[in-house]
Amino acid sequence: MSKLFHVKRNTIVILSAVIFTCLFWNFLGRQKEDVQKRGVFKPSSQTLQPAVDSEGIPQPSIELKSGVFSSEKPLFDQLVDAGMTPRMVQKVVESLKGDVDFRRVKAGVSWDLRFLDDLPCQFTLHLSPIDVFDVHDLGAKPVAIRRQIDVFTEVEYYRGEIQTSLYEAFSHVPKGIGLAVKVAEVFAWDIDFYQDPRKGDHFEFLVETAYVERGGKKEFLNYKRILCGKYFGQRDVFDAYLFEDEKGKDAYYNSKGQSLIRDVLRSPLKFVRVTSSFRGRRFHPILKKRRPHNGVDYGAPKNTPVMAVADGVVKSAGWLGRGAGKGVTIKHKGQMLTQYFHLNKVRKGIKSGKRVRQGQVIGYVGKTGLATGYHLHFGMKIKGKYVNPQKQKFQPGLPISKKRKPAFLSKVREYEQKVASFAGPISLAEIKAAP
Ligand SMILES: [Zn+2]
């Protein structure tokens, strides 16, 4: 175990956290309910319509029972208990055959069963927020119909402050890890989210968030594109704006109109679950004193994917000696060489002479060779000399063409106005002062 894992995990505060709509808070409340519902496999039951209308005329009574998939009780038993006949259940399963693989349905997936005058009439399976199937005509010949679900997106604004790591900063946001990964990917050429973040760094961004409507309420589906973002680090302030590139594809540019894509990525580690704090980044101080340390150590969980930081050709891969353990070295243009040591394993197919692309996974973090804990040793040589990869200034990205610049700048203004509408004009001090 490396020192990193002994560092106490600090509590993270998302400064002024997140701005949501009231409805979104409703959704959070609902989600909690859902969580509580799981594990309870007794169907809940409610009557949807009074048996008698306001004038006293008897109405058909509609009853609703619902439940969730659970390992404790098979669906078959649940539905029979709810009031379906075994034959009916069989027919329902058959009607859904083309759409649903019941062996793969996860625990927690919910179902509804509607009764008309005490007879089951409609079964609904909520496989996911966008995969909902209604099975009608349960009494005779059940027919399954996929429900048309409308997905709508909203633009949301987030801002936060780093206490230990970007990962931690998102730990209280629903599906926050996926969102943190999106942010890390936008800034992957500028910020090494394993090494660079410092306590007090802060950030803000706009993201498109997809929702579906369910039972008259908004339900979170997923995060789509980051529209713009800013990261206020100690080293620098970075910004990113989404704009189409020449080929009409989504790309990110800084406020000067330079593409964020560069030849070299800031970090060789794919941003995944990072719980270790940056303060533990000096991984091996003793070893460091004993011999020159030609590189940067990244304490990271076993099997964290390791990426080539730039396009290149593999020079060596596999067992690289007692010190390095398993590793990969890659030759790049500009007489640059990168080294990735102590891997648990080299990715299949990565061998000497193989061409690799920037961002391609080449291996997985381990502790082979002279390493006491899981970490990646990342080394960089330029023209045969070791350099500190963190201090390297790489070529800026390509600028947006003169012709497209006005359209880009107007898009930037549009984003900024949107941010201001959520946040009001933000000064750094203001962000720091927020509770
Ligand atoms: Zn090292």
Residues whose N, C-alpha, C, O or C-beta is under 5 A from the ligand:
A	BS01	ZN	V296 D297 H377
